[in-house]
Amino acid sequence: MKLELKAPENERAGLHVPDEVSNLNIPFNGTICSPDGDEYHVKNNVVDLLGKEPEFTSIAQSTNHWKLTAAIYEDIWRKRSLSLLSGEEFPIEKEHELLIEWTAPKANGLYLDIGCSTALYGRALKAAQKEADIVALDFSLQMLEEARLKAEADETDLYFVRADARQMPFFSKTFDGLVMGGTMNELTEPLKVLYESRRVIKDNGVFFNMHLIKSDAWYGRLLQESVSIGGIKFWTKEESNKLFHQAGFRVEDQLVKGIVCFTKLSPA
């Protein structure tokens, strides 16, 4: 598959990403160029459309750019987090089953992991459907570098793109499916990212979203209020559904476990 990105400097110009960039067995380093001559670096198979570190607007965002956070995120926290947050045994394998069931990745389909961190969802999609192509997007170079190492260890070929999800470098109606795992709570402008998600998904696509909602218990609310100082946002299920509808999505299915909310969305 030929992946074509939208050039940041000229949205009408395309950036052709060589197939070799997704072959993680062979390190790819170089540049890709727009027709206007703008160059963007590719280092260790990560296409960098930002170049420099973005301005952080919250503590939660800044910590995602620490190498230590990237190194421990998946193995120390993410694989155990849903059991802790849902209040019941909810292993990562069960989350993956729901992801694959609702997303149903198809051969020759193109899927986007938004705010991918270590590309846990993207790698799971590729493992379930080898003939699909997966793009993993994040604004943290440290997370993408860790994701690349884990994907190479899993022998999973993905495209890695460093960009801002508020201005996704993709043309409209590009993807057969989108996935987002926990990222929505950390976004400074979630509605803007959801609008962009609606723009880049095909009319018959599916959007799998996992986010955290407000706790019903007073002590849970107290804890959430304390972490909100660092930039973490929480909504009730009804409030988050209102955001989805406002961005142009329809709720097809939903599963709530404690404060963990899984939502299957389709373009309205």
Residue pairs with C-beta under 8 A, 6 or more apart in sequence:
1 19
1 108
1 110
1 133
2 16
2 17
2 19
3 16
3 17
3 21
3 22
3 133
3 135
3 159
4 14
4 15
4 16
4 17
4 171
5 14
5 15
5 17
5 32
5 47
5 49
5 161
5 169
5 170
6 13
6 14
6 15
6 168
6 169
6 170
6 171
7 13
7 14
7 15
7 34
7 36
7 38
7 169
8 38
8 40
8 49
8 163
8 167
8 169
9 34
9 36
9 38
10 34
10 36
10 38
13 34
13 35
13 36
13 38
14 34
14 35
14 171
15 32
15 33
15 34
15 40
15 169
16 32
17 32
17 47
17 159
18 28
18 32
20 26
20 28
21 28
21 42
21 45
21 47
21 159
22 45
22 133
22 157
22 158
22 159
23 45
23 157
24 45
24 148
24 151
24 152
24 156
24 157
24 158
25 152
25 155
27 44
27 45
28 42
28 44
28 45
29 42
29 43
29 44
30 41
30 42
31 39
31 40
31 41
31 42
32 39
32 40
32 42
32 47
33 39
33 40
34 40
40 47
40 48
40 49
40 51
41 48
41 51
42 48
44 145
44 148
45 148
45 160
46 141
46 144
46 145
46 148
46 160
46 161
46 162
47 159
47 160
47 161
47 162
48 141
48 162
49 161
49 162
49 163
49 169
50 139
50 162
50 163
50 164
53 65
54 139
54 164
56 62
56 65
57 188
57 231
58 186
58 188
58 230
58 231
58 232
59 229
59 230
59 231
60 186
60 230
60 231
60 232
61 186
61 188
61 231
63 69
64 70
64 117
64 138
64 139
64 140
64 142
64 143
64 186
65 140
65 141
65 142
65 143
66 142
67 142
69 142
69 143
70 117
70 118
70 140
70 142
70 143
70 145
70 146
71 146
73 117
73 118
73 143
73 146
74 117
74 118
74 120
74 146
74 150
78 92
78 117
78 118
78 120
78 182
79 91
79 92
81 182
82 90
82 91
82 92
82 95
82 257
82 260
83 89
83 90
83 91
85 212
85 258
85 259
85 260
86 257
86 258
86 259
86 260
87 257
87 258
88 257
88 258
90 257
90 260
92 120
95 210
96 124
98 255
98 262
99 121
99 124
99 125
99 179
99 208
100 124
100 125
100 128
102 206
102 208
102 253
102 262
102 264
103 111
103 125
103 177
103 179
103 206
103 208
104 206
105 111
105 125
105 128
105 129
105 132
105 176
105 177
106 129
106 132
106 176
107 129
107 131
107 132
108 131
108 132
108 133
109 129
109 132
109 133
109 176
109 177
110 132
110 133
110 134
110 135
110 174
110 175
110 176
111 122
111 125
111 132
111 133
111 134
111 135
111 175
111 176
111 177
111 178
111 179
112 134
112 135
112 136
112 137
112 170
112 174
112 175
112 177
112 178
112 179
112 200
113 119
113 121
113 122
113 125
113 134
113 135
113 136
113 137
113 179
113 180
113 181
114 137
114 165
114 178
114 179
114 180
114 183
114 193
114 197
115 137
115 138
115 139
115 165
115 180
115 181
115 183
115 184
115 186
115 187
116 122
116 136
116 137
116 138
116 143
116 144
116 147
117 138
117 140
117 143
117 147
117 181
117 182
117 183
118 143
118 146
118 147
118 150
119 134
119 136
119 147
119 150
119 151
119 158
119 160
120 181
121 179
121 180
121 181
121 208
122 134
122 135
122 136
122 147
122 151
122 158
122 179
123 134
123 150
123 151
123 154
123 156
123 158
125 132
125 134
125 177
125 179
126 132
126 134
126 156
126 157
126 158
127 154
127 156
133 159
134 158
134 159
135 158
135 159
135 160
135 161
135 175
136 144
136 147
136 158
136 159
136 160
136 161
137 161
137 162
137 163
137 165
137 168
138 144
138 147
138 162
139 162
139 163
139 164
139 165
140 162
141 162
144 160
144 162
147 158
147 160
148 160
151 157
151 158
161 169
163 169
165 183
165 187
165 193
165 196
166 189
166 192
166 193
166 196
167 196
168 196
168 197
168 199
168 200
170 200
171 200
172 199
172 200
173 199
173 200
173 201
173 202
173 203
174 200
174 201
174 202
175 200
175 201
175 202
175 205
176 202
176 204
176 205
176 206
177 201
177 205
177 206
177 207
177 208
178 197
178 200
178 201
178 205
178 206
178 207
178 208
179 207
179 208
179 209
180 197
180 207
180 208
180 209
180 210
180 211
181 210
182 210
182 211
182 212
183 211
184 190
184 193
184 209
184 211
184 233
184 240
185 211
185 212
185 232
185 233
185 234
186 231
186 232
186 233
187 193
187 233
188 231
190 233
190 243
191 243
191 246
191 247
194 243
194 244
194 246
194 247
194 249
195 247
195 248
197 207
197 247
197 249
198 247
198 248
198 249
198 267
201 207
201 267
202 267
203 267
204 266
204 267
205 266
205 267
206 252
206 264
206 265
206 266
207 249
207 264
207 265
207 266
208 262
208 263
208 264
208 265
209 244
209 262
209 263
209 265
210 260
210 261
210 262
210 263
211 235
211 240
211 261
211 263
212 234
212 259
212 260
212 261
213 234
213 235
213 236
213 237
213 240
213 256
213 259
213 260
213 261
214 220
214 221
214 224
214 234
214 235
214 236
214 239
214 259
215 221
215 223
215 224
215 234
215 259
220 259
224 232
224 234
228 234
234 259
235 243
237 254
237 256
237 261
240 261
240 263
241 251
241 254
241 263
244 250
244 251
244 263
244 265
245 251
245 268
248 267
248 268
249 265
249 266
249 267
249 268
250 265
250 266
250 267
250 268
251 263
251 264
251 265
252 264
252 265
252 266
253 263
253 264
254 261
254 262
254 263
254 264
255 261
255 262
256 262
